[in-house]
Amino acid sequence: MRQALGGCAGRVRNRRGMIGPLAQSLSSRRSSLFLLVFFLLPSSPSFPSEIPNAVIVLEMPPGTPGSDPAGALPRFVLLKDGQVFVGGTAHYQTARLEKGEVQALHRRADAARKAAGRNRIITFAGEEQPPIRLRLPEDGPTEVTIAGDPALAPANLQPLAGLVRELLAYDHPALAPYRPASYALRARAGSDRPGGCRRWDFPWPIEQALEAPRAVSAAEAASWPTGAQPASVCVGEKRFVVMLRPLLPGEQP
């Protein structure tokens, strides 16, 4: 069962192949409402800012126990120059693709864009999963948020679902650890994380990172957990959660 919102709403085919109205189950409506609110937020904390020269970006909140979506890395990024980044919980791997490999991904992205049409939110059948967002910034920018299991996509959405499945499991023999020049440091007040806390040792007040992310060098971040692995910090009697997300080439905090 598929539900699509934000574009050409109408009728969809149910599991028996009959034509019926849009999904009426309470769980589907709750999922769609959550995704609509999540997607329309002007600055979702789970997703980073725009990535310069990106042509494909796939984002999904982390599922690692203890992880924090505010520091999540994109699962997949392809830049115009053919450099690809695959994000894990804390670090990226990167590779430079051959021209033919880049062209193949472009073709897959074009097919996914056409399959999605004007829909901004698509819900597939299956158990509820963290929302997936596919961004295709070029050639008529497209952003689609997906819920449900892409493996259960109907035939007309297979180009979209197939690309998402491929990028979520992307691997390449040339992938190697990415060593960023800088990180985006973000903090928020309060911490319910178990255990102790570490000292704030950056040369500016932590309150500055509450207002907006701050860029810090790789050397400054060397001893800190990164990505969706947050740190608990104590400043006097106050506690904070601090996250450092590695920045991609040209990306700003």
BAKE-786435 format. One line per 4 residues: number of its first residue (from 1); their letters; for each residue x, y, z of N, C-alpha, C. Coordinates in steps of 0.001 Angstrom, whole numbers, plus 500000, padded with zeros to 6 digits. Example, Ala and Ser with C-alpha at 12.3 -4.5 7.8 and 13.67 -1.06 7.14 Angstrom:
# BAKE-786435
1 = as = 513190:494310:507800:512300:495500:507800:513200:496700:507800 ~ 512850:497750:507080:513670:498940:507140:512900:500030:507870;
This chain:
# BAKE-786435
1 = mrqa = 500849:498818:500000:500000:500000:500000:500877:501221:500000 ~ 500569:502188:499162:501390:503370:499045:500525:504584:499261 ~ 501066:505532:499979:500379:506795:500147:501312:507899:499726 ~ 500840:508829:498914:501670:509931:498472:500967:511231:498784;
5 = lggc = 501679:512163:499397:501146:513461:499753:502024:514536:499148 ~ 501488:515764:499038:502272:516901:498612:502395:516987:497110 ~ 501803:516075:496343:501848:516138:494896:500512:515725:494348 ~ 500523:514787:493446:499288:514356:492817:498599:513340:493699;
9 = agrv = 497778:513819:494600:497036:512917:495473:495923:512277:494662 ~ 495514:511106:495041:494448:510456:494314:494183:509091:494863 ~ 494169:508106:493971:493842:506755:494371:495052:505876:494147 ~ 495213:504889:494996:496360:503996:494913:495880:502561:494893;
13 = rnrr = 496758:501685:494477:496413:500275:494364:496745:499572:495662 ~ 495759:498792:496190:496017:498088:497435:496685:496759:497146 ~ 496928:495964:498211:497725:494750:498054:497046:493712:497173 ~ 495711:493774:497033:495013:492803:496194:494911:493270:494751;
17 = gmig = 495477:494461:494459:495428:494948:493101:494188:495749:492790 ~ 493302:495969:493770:492098:496746:493551:492414:498227:493699 ~ 491662:499054:492996:491815:500491:493123:490955:500966:494273 ~ 491554:501721:495207:490821:502199:496365:491285:503569:496756;
21 = plaq = 490696:504170:497799:491108:505493:498249:492453:505426:498931 ~ 493001:506575:499237:494263:506652:499973:494135:505935:501297 ~ 495248:505422:501786:495262:504592:502992:494482:505223:504125 ~ 493669:504409:504810:492827:504908:505891:493252:504403:507256;
25 = slss = 494237:503517:507300:494617:502964:508601:495181:504055:509491 ~ 494922:503929:510791:495398:504920:511740:496904:505005:511731 ~ 497600:503859:511635:499059:503891:511658:499607:504637:510455 ~ 499008:504453:509281:499482:505145:508094:499266:506635:508214;
29 = rrss = 498097:507023:508754:497833:508448:508890:498775:509085:509903 ~ 499069:508385:511000:500016:508916:511965:501392:509069:511337 ~ 501821:508046:510591:503130:508102:509947:503211:509259:508974 ~ 502157:509445:508156:502166:510513:507178:502173:511883:507843;
33 = lfll = 501391:512026:508933:501365:513296:509636:502727:513608:510223 ~ 503376:512601:510836:504715:512801:511393:505687:513240:510315 ~ 505657:512549:509174:506582:512884:508101:506317:514265:507537 ~ 505045:514635:507431:504716:515949:506901:505286:517031:507794;
37 = vffl = 505073:516913:509112:505605:517899:510051:507128:517895:509999 ~ 507721:516694:510012:509177:516553:509998:509767:517191:508756 ~ 509146:516938:507611:509684:517391:506335:509556:518894:506171 ~ 508460:519480:506671:508206:520894:506460:508901:521790:507464;
41 = lpss = 509552:521218:508486:510315:522061:509400:511379:522813:508626 ~ 511549:524115:508851:512520:524879:508079:513941:524411:508273 ~ 514260:523842:509413:515632:523368:509664:515563:522163:510573 ~ 515378:520987:509952:515275:519772:510742:516587:519485:511434;
45 = psfp = 516586:519201:512745:517845:518948:513445:518510:517665:513021 ~ 517787:516785:512313:518370:515507:511937:519200:515594:510674 ~ 519067:516669:509951:519712:516740:508659:520620:517950:508566 ~ 521778:517835:507889:522708:518944:507800:522251:520001:506814;
49 = seip = 523019:521088:506737:522726:522163:505815:523032:521718:504391 ~ 522844:522635:503437:523117:522313:502049:524586:521953:501848 ~ 524817:520983:500984:526176:520536:500685:526537:521056:499303 ~ 527522:521945:499181:527868:522503:497875:528243:521424:496865;
53 = navi = 527746:521607:495639:528089:520736:494502:527570:519305:494654 ~ 526614:519080:495556:526040:517737:495685:525008:517509:494581 ~ 524999:516306:494023:523995:515937:493025:523059:514853:493543 ~ 523511:514078:494538:522661:513090:495208:522999:513125:496690;
57 = vlem = 521972:513235:497526:522158:513184:498976:521070:512293:499554 ~ 521464:511294:500322:520506:510419:500996:520724:510549:502502 ~ 519651:510835:503242:519739:511098:504675:518754:510209:505422 ~ 519192:509749:506591:518354:508897:507423:518850:509006:508858;
61 = ppgt = 517956:509218:509826:518408:509282:511224:519120:508004:511627 ~ 520142:508103:512476:520899:506907:512869:520082:505987:513759 ~ 520400:504707:513696:519708:503737:514534:520583:503137:515603 ~ 521832:503598:515700:522757:503068:516705:522302:503464:518105;
65 = pgsd = 522216:502524:519058:521813:502888:520425:522699:503998:520992 ~ 522065:504989:521605:522796:506104:522185:523150:507200:521213 ~ 522826:507022:519928:523156:508047:518938:522163:509199:519015 ~ 522565:510336:518469:521739:511537:518494:521568:512029:517071;
69 = paga = 520333:512147:516579:520121:512545:515180:520633:513937:514852 ~ 520829:514795:515862:521317:516145:515581:522721:516138:515004 ~ 523463:515060:515215:524813:514970:514660:524922:513985:513518 ~ 523790:513518:512994:523800:512458:511987:524479:512898:510693;
73 = lprf = 525208:511976:510085:525830:512204:508792:524901:511709:507698 ~ 524887:512357:506530:524178:511766:505395:524706:510362:505121 ~ 523810:509476:504742:524245:508112:504449:525009:508030:503134 ~ 524690:508928:502195:525344:508898:500885:525333:510302:500296;
77 = vllk = 526483:510702:499730:526588:511979:499030:527434:511776:497779 ~ 526935:512254:496645:527721:512283:495410:527889:513740:495000 ~ 529153:514160:494780:529446:515513:494336:529609:515543:492813 ~ 529562:516745:492254:529671:516909:490805:530966:516359:490242;
81 = dgqv = 532036:516422:491016:533330:515977:490514:533532:514468:490608 ~ 532497:513745:491049:532589:512290:491122:533051:511763:492456 ~ 533308:512645:493409:533689:512162:494744:532436:511734:495491 ~ 532497:510575:496120:531360:510015:496843:531727:509874:498304;
85 = fvgg = 530730:510094:499171:530922:509958:500613:529844:509024:501157 ~ 530253:508082:501982:529331:507147:502618:529432:507373:504121 ~ 528332:507775:504744:528354:508142:506153:527946:507002:507061 ~ 528688:506854:508146:528323:505924:509205:527838:506700:510412;
89 = tahy = 527911:506096:511582:527463:506780:512794:528357:507964:513127 ~ 529670:507809:512953:530610:508839:513385:531524:509366:512292 ~ 531724:508599:511223:532732:508974:510227:532213:508722:508826 ~ 532900:509367:507861:532655:509118:506443:533758:508243:505870;
93 = qtar = 533386:507519:504804:534358:506958:503886:534155:507648:502549 ~ 535203:507721:501755:535113:508447:500500:535879:507728:499398 ~ 535479:508007:498145:536159:507456:496972:535897:508398:495803 ~ 536746:508311:494798:536559:509054:493556:536093:508062:492492;
97 = lekg = 534893:508270:491963:534324:507325:491015:534803:507596:489596 ~ 534785:506555:488787:535073:506697:487373:533897:507366:486659 ~ 534161:507932:485500:533131:508672:484761:531905:507804:484501 ~ 532129:506559:484094:531003:505673:483813:530168:505384:485044;
101 = evqa = 530807:505269:486209:530074:505033:487455:529220:506233:487830 ~ 529770:507426:487615:529017:508652:487903:527810:508760:486975 ~ 528023:508479:485697:526928:508557:484733:525818:507570:485069 ~ 526196:506380:485525:525186:505383:485902:524344:505877:487074;
105 = lhrr = 524981:506519:488065:524230:507062:489196:523329:508212:488758 ~ 523799:509025:487816:522963:510106:487289:521709:509544:486621 ~ 521877:508477:485859:520718:507866:485198:519736:507320:486221 ~ 520249:506682:487267:519374:506158:488314:518628:507300:489021;
109 = adaa = 519342:508401:489252:518717:509554:489914:517626:510160:489031 ~ 517880:510255:487729:516865:510796:486814:515614:509916:486812 ~ 515807:508599:486815:514667:507682:486834:513895:507804:488147 ~ 514614:507964:489255:513957:508134:490553:513158:509431:490594;
113 = rkaa = 513727:510498:490026:513030:511788:489982:511720:511673:489204 ~ 511766:511004:488076:510556:510844:487268:509528:509985:487987 ~ 509969:508948:488677:509035:508080:489397:508356:508832:490538 ~ 509100:509666:491227:508523:510412:492352:507547:511466:491884;
117 = grnr = 507763:512015:490686:506867:513053:490191:506877:514268:491099 ~ 505698:514740:491435:505575:515928:492287:505381:515569:493752 ~ 505416:514287:494080:505200:513865:495458:506383:514238:496337 ~ 506100:514776:497498:507145:515128:498467:507246:514092:499575;
121 = iitf = 506172:513362:499834:506160:512347:500879:505533:511088:500317 ~ 506212:509965:500462:505717:508686:499960:505823:507659:501076 ~ 504742:506940:501308:504723:505906:502335:504525:504546:501679 ~ 505478:503639:501909:505360:502280:501420:504757:501400:502509;
125 = agee = 504391:500190:502116:503893:499221:503087:505042:498760:503988 ~ 504699:497951:504963:505711:497420:505862:505743:498156:507181 ~ 506611:497697:508074:506710:498298:509388:507274:499715:509299 ~ 506854:500535:510244:507362:501899:510275:508863:501892:510543;
129 = qppi = 509574:502734:509809:511012:502869:509941:511354:504347:510038 ~ 512575:504674:510462:512959:506088:510459:512803:506669:509054 ~ 512383:507917:508937:512181:508511:507610:513486:508613:506842 ~ 513402:508419:505548:514535:508542:504637:514267:509750:503757;
133 = rlrl = 515274:510582:503563:515088:511712:502655:516106:511631:501539 ~ 515601:511681:500299:516440:511696:499104:516384:513095:498505 ~ 517565:513691:498342:517647:515024:497742:518430:514925:496435 ~ 517841:515480:495373:518484:515542:494061:518506:517012:493670;
137 = pedg = 519543:517753:494065:519524:519207:493939:519563:519747:492515 ~ 519979:518945:491525:520138:519457:490169:518981:519060:489274 ~ 518907:519725:488094:517955:519357:487040:516514:519334:487541 ~ 516068:520440:488094:514744:520468:488692:514823:519845:490058;
141 = ptev = 515327:520603:491053:515600:520030:492381:514430:519218:492922 ~ 514740:518044:493451:513733:517122:493978:514111:516711:495382 ~ 513141:516735:496287:513314:516212:497641:512122:515323:497961 ~ 512405:514095:498344:511343:513143:498665:511642:512516:500013;
145 = tiag = 510654:512519:500894:510771:511843:502176:509976:510537:502099 ~ 510601:509454:502543:510045:508116:502371:509864:507458:503729 ~ 508705:506826:503919:508457:505988:505088:508096:504592:504626 ~ 508227:503639:505532:507913:502269:505182:509113:501559:504580;
149 = dpal = 508867:500419:503980:509924:499547:503471:510062:499715:501963 ~ 511173:500275:501455:511337:500423:500011:511262:499110:499248 ~ 511541:497991:499918:511463:496697:499245:510032:496346:498857 ~ 509054:497022:499474:507641:496751:499185:507028:497808:498280;
153 = apan = 507858:498562:497583:507352:499606:496683:506621:498986:495498 ~ 505541:499629:495033:504858:499146:493824:505730:499359:492593 ~ 505343:498756:491487:506181:498756:490287:506509:500159:489795 ~ 505527:501067:489854:505771:502401:489315:506756:503213:490150;
157 = lqpl = 507028:502783:491387:507986:503490:492237:509286:502708:492440 ~ 509455:501617:491697:510678:500837:491838:511950:501613:491480 ~ 511924:502502:490473:513158:503277:490221:513587:504110:491419 ~ 512639:504669:492152:512944:505442:493353:513389:504518:494486;
161 = aglv = 512588:503492:494754:512894:502588:495862:514197:501835:495623 ~ 514447:501429:494373:515672:500710:494069:516910:501563:494303 ~ 516843:502849:493928:517973:503736:494173:518210:503908:495668 ~ 517136:504085:496436:517277:504245:497886:517918:503013:498507;
165 = rell = 517458:501827:498125:518042:500595:498672:519517:500480:498319 ~ 519860:500827:497078:521256:500736:496652:522140:501698:497447 ~ 521669:502923:497651:522492:503920:498337:522618:503614:499822 ~ 521576:503052:500426:521664:502692:501840:522706:501600:502079;
169 = aydh = 522918:500755:501096:523886:499659:501223:525127:499890:500365 ~ 525385:501135:499974:526432:501415:498993:527812:500974:499491 ~ 528541:500349:498593:529912:499937:498877:530721:500089:497594 ~ 532008:500311:497749:532889:500482:496582:534299:500086:497016;
173 = pala = 535029:499366:496180:536360:498904:496592:537353:500032:496861 ~ 537104:501230:496347:538037:502341:496542:537735:503157:497794 ~ 536681:502839:498517:536330:503629:499704:537442:503589:500741 ~ 537746:504772:501274:538781:504906:502308:538313:505949:503313;
177 = pyrp = 538855:505947:504539:538409:506921:505534:538598:508360:505059 ~ 537590:509182:505303:537653:510607:504982:538203:511359:506182 ~ 539161:512233:505942:539770:513014:507011:539384:514478:506822 ~ 538337:514918:507520:537848:516286:507312:538816:517326:507860;
181 = asya = 538774:518497:507260:539594:519597:507756:538944:520275:508951 ~ 537615:520181:509038:536915:520859:510131:535605:520142:510446 ~ 535033:520529:511580:533794:519939:512074:532815:521055:512438 ~ 531541:520732:512384:530507:521633:512895:530175:521201:514316;
185 = lrar = 530398:522095:515272:530122:521795:516676:528773:522402:517052 ~ 527900:521569:517574:526572:521993:518005:526378:521558:519453 ~ 525735:522400:520258:525491:522065:521670:524043:522374:522015 ~ 523551:521666:523026:522238:521996:523586:522304:521809:525102;
189 = agsd = 521505:522595:525785:521526:522573:527246:520858:521322:527774 ~ 521356:520825:528925:520771:519666:529569:521328:518384:529004 ~ 521329:517345:529834:521795:516041:529385:521209:514964:530280 ~ 520553:513985:529648:520044:512850:530399:520871:511596:530114;
193 = rpgg = 522059:511794:529550:522907:510662:529213:523553:510109:530472 ~ 523672:508789:530583:524267:508202:531784:525762:508472:531869 ~ 526297:508348:533049:527733:508499:533245:528132:509929:533557 ~ 529436:510166:533558:529965:511474:533898:529974:512408:532712;
197 = crrw = 530732:513477:532841:530810:514449:531766:532245:514943:531644 ~ 532563:515482:530488:533908:515958:530247:533967:517473:530331 ~ 535168:517974:530443:535376:519407:530596:535286:520099:529236 ~ 534739:521292:529231:534696:522117:528021:536062:522777:527849;
201 = dfpw = 536773:522465:526747:538122:522990:526599:538329:523799:525322 ~ 537242:524252:524721:537390:525151:523577:537552:526585:524080 ~ 538213:527464:523301:538560:528792:523810:537451:529831:523692 ~ 536216:529426:523683:535082:530342:523619:533938:529728:524413;
205 = pieq = 533005:530545:524899:531932:530041:525760:531031:529041:525030 ~ 530637:527996:525728:529794:526972:525110:528451:527545:524669 ~ 528024:528654:525305:526746:529267:524937:526714:529705:523476 ~ 527882:529990:522894:527917:530369:521485:527480:529223:520577;
209 = alea = 527739:527995:520999:527329:526837:520206:525862:526482:520421 ~ 525226:527082:521425:523785:526900:521604:523017:527714:520576 ~ 523565:528859:520203:522877:529763:519288:522962:529284:517848 ~ 524105:528745:517455:524319:528262:516090:525550:527374:516089;
213 = prav = 525635:526413:515148:526831:525565:515085:528086:526392:514833 ~ 529194:525951:515391:530484:526604:515216:531443:525667:514502 ~ 532265:526215:513624:533286:525418:512954:534510:525292:513853 ~ 535024:524067:513997:536260:523823:514737:537173:522978:513865;
217 = saae = 538460:523126:514052:539418:522396:513230:539485:520926:513638 ~ 540035:520126:512730:540204:518700:513032:541114:518506:514240 ~ 542137:519361:514375:543037:519252:515520:542299:519532:516822 ~ 541418:520531:516829:540654:520863:518031:539675:519752:518402;
221 = aasw = 539187:519026:517380:538185:517985:517618:538788:516614:517850 ~ 540106:516525:517848:540776:515222:517832:540369:514306:518974 ~ 540115:514832:520158:539823:513980:521313:538336:513823:521591 ~ 537499:514349:520697:536060:514343:520936:535362:513277:520093;
225 = ptga = 534258:512713:520616:533438:511838:519775:532795:512649:518659 ~ 532533:512032:517530:532035:512777:516382:530771:512131:515815 ~ 530169:512839:514868:528962:512354:514233:527811:512285:515217 ~ 527054:511202:515144:525879:511033:515998:526216:510508:517386;
229 = qpas = 527495:510413:517685:527934:510002:519026:528195:511263:519852 ~ 527277:511669:520727:527431:512929:521454:528310:512776:522691 ~ 528722:513916:523215:529482:513962:524460:528690:514754:525492 ~ 528747:514326:526747:528183:515097:527848:529262:516021:528387;
233 = vcvg = 528910:517281:528564:529886:518289:528990:529357:519003:530226 ~ 530254:519240:531181:529907:520008:532379:530646:521343:532354 ~ 529882:522416:532576:530452:523740:532727:529891:524299:534027 ~ 530675:524275:535080:530153:524619:536399:529106:523602:536809;
237 = ekrf = 527921:524067:537186:526823:523189:537579:525935:522799:536403 ~ 526216:523319:535226:525364:523068:534059:525905:521905:533237 ~ 524967:521176:532601:525327:520071:531735:524827:520353:530325 ~ 525592:519867:529359:525273:520094:527954:525526:518815:527161;
241 = vvml = 524875:518721:526016:525175:517687:525029:525884:518371:523871 ~ 527017:517818:523457:527830:518409:522399:528038:517388:521292 ~ 527854:517829:520044:528047:516963:518880:528960:517648:517879 ~ 529834:516890:517254:530732:517404:516232:530544:516586:514959;
245 = rpll = 530051:517245:513924:529792:516567:512653:530866:516931:511643 ~ 531541:515950:511043:532565:516264:510042:531959:516984:508843 ~ 532626:518042:508400:532141:518836:507274:532737:518316:505967 ~ 531905:518267:504939:532362:517864:503616:533000:519059:502902;
249 = pgeq = 533696:518843:501784:534359:519949:501093:533380:521082:500764 ~ 533707:522284:501190:532874:523457:500931:531680:523623:501836 ~ 531387:522637:502683:530212:522690:503543:530462:523626:504719 ~ 529447:524392:505086:529511:525294:506221:528748:524705:507407;
253 = p = 529117:525065:508646:528420:524500:509804:526970:524970:509891;
